[in-house]
Amino acid sequence: MKESLKILLTQLEKDCTQPVEQLAALLQKPKEEVAALIKRLEDEKIIVKYQPIINWEKAGEDKVTAIIDVRITPQREVGFDAIAERIYRFPEVVNLYLMSGAYDLSVMVEGHTLKEVSRFVATKLSTIDGVISTTTHFMLKPYKYAGVIINDREDDHRLVVSP
Protein backbone atom coordinates (compact mmCIF):
# COMPACT_ATOMS: atom_id res chain seq x y z
CA MET A 1 0.00 0.00 0.00
CA LYS A 2 1.30 3.40 -0.92
CA GLU A 3 2.43 5.27 2.19
CA SER A 4 0.24 8.36 1.63
CA LEU A 5 -2.83 6.13 1.14
CA LYS A 6 -2.07 4.30 4.39
CA ILE A 7 -1.67 7.63 6.22
CA LEU A 8 -4.98 8.90 4.82
CA LEU A 9 -6.89 5.75 5.78
CA THR A 10 -5.33 5.72 9.25
CA GLN A 11 -6.29 9.36 9.81
CA LEU A 12 -9.86 8.79 8.62
CA GLU A 13 -10.16 5.73 10.83
CA LYS A 14 -9.04 7.77 13.86
CA ASP A 15 -11.33 10.72 13.07
CA CYS A 16 -13.45 10.83 9.93
CA THR A 17 -14.60 14.37 10.70
CA GLN A 18 -11.23 15.89 9.82
CA PRO A 19 -11.60 18.52 7.09
CA VAL A 20 -10.16 17.66 3.67
CA GLU A 21 -7.90 20.70 3.98
CA GLN A 22 -6.31 19.26 7.13
CA LEU A 23 -5.81 15.86 5.49
CA ALA A 24 -4.35 17.51 2.38
CA ALA A 25 -1.89 19.49 4.50
CA LEU A 26 -0.84 16.31 6.31
CA LEU A 27 -0.30 14.48 3.00
CA GLN A 28 1.22 17.56 1.33
CA LYS A 29 -1.18 17.23 -1.60
CA PRO A 30 -3.83 19.53 -3.11
CA LYS A 31 -7.21 19.28 -1.36
CA GLU A 32 -8.94 18.48 -4.68
CA GLU A 33 -6.65 15.48 -5.14
CA VAL A 34 -7.33 14.23 -1.59
CA ALA A 35 -11.09 14.75 -2.00
CA ALA A 36 -11.02 12.77 -5.27
CA LEU A 37 -9.01 10.00 -3.61
CA ILE A 38 -11.51 9.75 -0.74
CA LYS A 39 -14.38 9.59 -3.25
CA ARG A 40 -12.60 6.79 -5.15
CA LEU A 41 -11.97 4.87 -1.90
CA GLU A 42 -15.68 5.17 -1.05
CA ASP A 43 -16.72 4.04 -4.55
CA GLU A 44 -14.39 1.02 -4.36
CA LYS A 45 -15.78 0.12 -0.90
CA ILE A 46 -12.36 0.46 0.72
CA ILE A 47 -14.00 3.07 2.93
CA VAL A 48 -17.19 1.24 3.79
CA LYS A 49 -18.87 3.58 6.29
CA TYR A 50 -18.27 6.57 8.52
CA GLN A 51 -19.55 5.93 12.01
CA PRO A 52 -19.41 7.92 15.24
CA ILE A 53 -18.73 6.24 18.56
CA ILE A 54 -21.58 7.07 20.91
CA ASN A 55 -21.72 6.54 24.65
CA TRP A 56 -25.35 5.41 24.72
CA GLU A 57 -25.41 5.19 28.50
CA LYS A 58 -24.56 8.90 28.78
CA ALA A 59 -27.13 9.67 26.11
CA GLY A 60 -29.76 8.04 28.33
CA GLU A 61 -30.43 5.08 26.04
CA ASP A 62 -30.43 1.61 27.53
CA LYS A 63 -29.11 -1.12 25.25
CA VAL A 64 -28.29 -4.73 25.88
CA THR A 65 -25.37 -6.16 23.93
CA ALA A 66 -24.49 -9.82 23.78
CA ILE A 67 -21.68 -11.73 22.13
CA ILE A 68 -22.81 -15.17 21.09
CA ASP A 69 -20.40 -18.00 20.32
CA VAL A 70 -21.95 -20.23 17.68
CA ARG A 71 -20.84 -23.72 16.64
CA ILE A 72 -22.12 -24.76 13.24
CA THR A 73 -21.83 -27.60 10.76
CA PRO A 74 -20.29 -26.27 7.54
CA GLN A 75 -22.34 -26.99 4.43
CA ARG A 76 -21.01 -28.79 1.38
CA GLU A 77 -19.47 -26.44 -1.23
CA VAL A 78 -20.27 -23.24 0.69
CA GLY A 79 -18.66 -23.97 4.05
CA PHE A 80 -19.65 -21.47 6.72
CA ASP A 81 -20.76 -18.73 4.34
CA ALA A 82 -24.39 -19.75 3.76
CA ILE A 83 -25.20 -19.94 7.49
CA ALA A 84 -23.25 -16.75 8.17
CA GLU A 85 -25.29 -14.98 5.49
CA ARG A 86 -28.55 -16.08 7.08
CA ILE A 87 -27.34 -14.79 10.45
CA TYR A 88 -25.98 -11.41 9.33
CA ARG A 89 -29.28 -10.53 7.63
CA PHE A 90 -31.09 -10.34 11.00
CA PRO A 91 -31.45 -6.69 12.06
CA GLU A 92 -30.44 -7.57 15.64
CA VAL A 93 -26.98 -8.65 14.46
CA VAL A 94 -24.41 -5.85 14.71
CA ASN A 95 -21.21 -7.79 13.94
CA LEU A 96 -20.45 -11.30 12.74
CA TYR A 97 -17.04 -12.95 12.47
CA LEU A 98 -15.76 -16.37 11.39
CA MET A 99 -13.47 -17.54 14.17
CA SER A 100 -10.80 -20.13 14.76
CA GLY A 101 -10.84 -22.15 17.96
CA ALA A 102 -13.62 -23.66 20.06
CA TYR A 103 -16.50 -22.09 18.12
CA ASP A 104 -17.06 -21.08 14.51
CA LEU A 105 -18.89 -17.75 14.55
CA SER A 106 -18.89 -14.79 16.90
CA VAL A 107 -22.15 -12.86 16.69
CA MET A 108 -22.69 -9.49 18.36
CA VAL A 109 -26.36 -8.72 18.95
CA GLU A 110 -28.07 -5.61 20.34
CA GLY A 111 -31.52 -5.28 21.84
CA HIS A 112 -33.45 -3.15 24.31
CA THR A 113 -33.79 -5.83 27.00
CA LEU A 114 -32.20 -9.10 28.09
CA LYS A 115 -35.45 -10.82 27.22
CA GLU A 116 -35.39 -9.43 23.67
CA VAL A 117 -31.83 -10.68 23.08
CA SER A 118 -32.64 -14.05 24.70
CA ARG A 119 -35.70 -14.41 22.49
CA PHE A 120 -33.55 -13.73 19.39
CA VAL A 121 -31.14 -16.51 20.41
CA ALA A 122 -33.89 -18.98 21.26
CA THR A 123 -36.26 -18.40 18.35
CA LYS A 124 -34.12 -17.17 15.47
CA LEU A 125 -30.46 -18.06 15.90
CA SER A 126 -30.49 -21.49 17.52
CA THR A 127 -33.25 -22.77 15.21
CA ILE A 128 -31.20 -22.33 12.00
CA ASP A 129 -30.34 -25.64 10.34
CA GLY A 130 -26.66 -26.33 10.90
CA VAL A 131 -26.38 -24.46 14.21
CA ILE A 132 -25.07 -26.98 16.74
CA SER A 133 -24.84 -24.80 19.85
CA THR A 134 -24.74 -21.24 21.13
CA THR A 135 -23.14 -19.67 24.18
CA THR A 136 -24.33 -16.17 25.05
CA HIS A 137 -22.21 -13.60 26.90
CA PHE A 138 -23.94 -10.39 27.96
CA MET A 139 -21.74 -7.31 27.97
CA LEU A 140 -21.99 -5.51 31.30
CA LYS A 141 -19.97 -2.33 30.75
CA PRO A 142 -17.91 -0.95 27.87
CA TYR A 143 -14.45 0.36 28.72
CA LYS A 144 -12.94 0.75 25.27
CA TYR A 145 -14.49 0.56 21.81
CA ALA A 146 -12.76 0.84 18.42
CA GLY A 147 -9.62 2.09 20.13
CA VAL A 148 -11.46 4.79 22.09
CA ILE A 149 -11.71 4.79 25.88
CA ILE A 150 -15.40 5.27 26.71
CA ASN A 151 -15.29 6.77 30.23
CA ASP A 152 -11.80 8.19 30.61
CA ARG A 153 -11.36 9.17 34.23
CA GLU A 154 -7.59 9.13 34.08
CA ASP A 155 -6.87 12.77 34.88
CA ASP A 156 -3.81 12.36 37.04
CA HIS A 157 -3.09 9.37 39.24
CA ARG A 158 0.23 10.62 40.55
CA LEU A 159 0.59 10.84 44.29
CA VAL A 160 0.47 14.29 45.76
CA VAL A 161 3.83 15.24 47.20
CA SER A 162 3.83 17.92 49.85
CA PRO A 163 6.82 19.44 51.60
N, C-alpha and C positions, 0 to 999 in steps of 0.2 A: 504494500500500500504506500502510495506516495506520502511523504512526510506531512505536507501541508494539508492533505485530505484527512490524515489521521488527527492532526491538531484540530481541524475544524469539527470533525465528528466528536472528539473528546470534549471540546468546549460546548457544543450543543447539548451533549449528554449531561454535562454538569449544570448548564443553565441555558435552556432554549429561548429565554426571553432577551438574550443579549442582542443589541442592535447590530444590523449588518455592518454598519460603519465601524463598530468596535471589533468585530470579527475580521473585517478587511484590514484594519490597522495591525492587528495581531499577526495576520498572515502576510502583511506587506503586499497586498494586491488591491486593485480597484474594487470598490463596493459593488459595481455592476457585475464584475466577474464572480465575486463571492455569492451574490444573490442568484446568478444563473447556475452556479454550481449547486447551491442548496436546492433549487428547483429541480435540477437533474437528479439529485440524490433522492428527493421525494418521489419523482416520477418512476425511478428505478426501484422503489421500495427498499432502498438502503436506509433511509429515514422513514420509519414506518408510522410513527405517531409522536406528537408532542403532548406531554402529560404532566400536569402539576402534581406535586406531592402534597396531600392535604391531611392535616391532623383532624380527623373527623370527630374525635372525642372533644377537642377544643371548640369545634364548630357546633357542638351540641347534638350531633347525630350518633345514635347508637348503631353499631354494626357488629355482627358476629362473623368472624373469619375462621375457617377450618382448613387444615391441610389433611388431605385424605390419601393414604397410601393404598394403591390398588394393585392387586395381583391379577393378571389376566392370562388367558390362553391365546397365544398368537394364532392368527388365522392363516391358512394356506395361501401363499402367493402375495398376501398383503401384510403379513406380520402383525405388528401392533397398530398400524396406521388406521385401519378401518374402525376399530373400537375407539381409538383416540379421537377420531373425527366425530363419532357419535357423541362422545363426552364433551368435546370442546364446543359443540353447538348449543349446549344448554346455557341459558342466560345467567344462571347462578355461578357458572365456572369463570373464574377470573384468570387463572393461569393453569397450564397443563404441560408437564414435562415427562419425557421418556427417561427412565432412570436405570442405572445399573445397581446391582445389589439385591437386597431381600425382597423388593417389590418392583413392579414394572413401571407404574405411572405415579406421578405426584400431582394431585389435583388440588388447587386452591379454590375454595368456594366462599362466597359471601352471602349473608342473609340478614334479616332484621332480628331474628331470634334464634336461640339454640334449637327450638322445636322446628323452625323452618328449615334449618340446615340439616337436622336429623331426618326430617321427612324427605328431603332431596336424596340423601344417602339411601334411605330405606326403600323409597318407591321408584326412584329414577336410576340411580347409579348402580346399586347392587343387583338390580333386576336385568341388566344388560347381558345378553348371551355372551359368554366368554369371560365374564368377571368372576373370578374365583373367590376373592375375599377383599374386604376393605378394612382399614384401620383409620379411625378419625381422631385427629388431634385439634383441639380448639385452641386458638391463639388467645392468650390472656391479656397481653400488653405489648405494644410495639415499642422497641427501643431505637431501632435503626431500620430505615427502609431505603432501598436504592442508593445506598451510600450516604444517606442523610440521617443525622441523629434527630429523632423526633422531639424529645423533651430535653434539650440540653441545659442542664443545671450546673454545668462545670464552669463557674465563674472563676474561682480561685481557691484551690484546696491547700494552698501553702499554709503552714502554721504561722501564727502571728508571733513575731519576736518583739519583745519589749525590753527596754534597758533596765 
